[in-house]
């Protein structure tokens, strides 16, 4: 069951539009590589593109040196 207060990654454009992933771990790697926790089969995504990390203050999104950069909410 999905709770309203659970953090979620939502894709708004592209092939995966509408896809959602619940962020339910302390650390999640997102990218094109099959070893990622969230796999984005988009050529603009690096193999390991970003990391979302949870700590006692909230969540931190860190670009992992991606070629195309990272944009939040736009």
Buried (B, 14 or more C-beta within 10 A) or exposed (E): EEEEEEEEBEBEEEEBEEEEBEBEEEEBBBBBBEEBBBBBEBEEBBEBBBBBBBEEEEEEEEEBEBEEEBEEEE
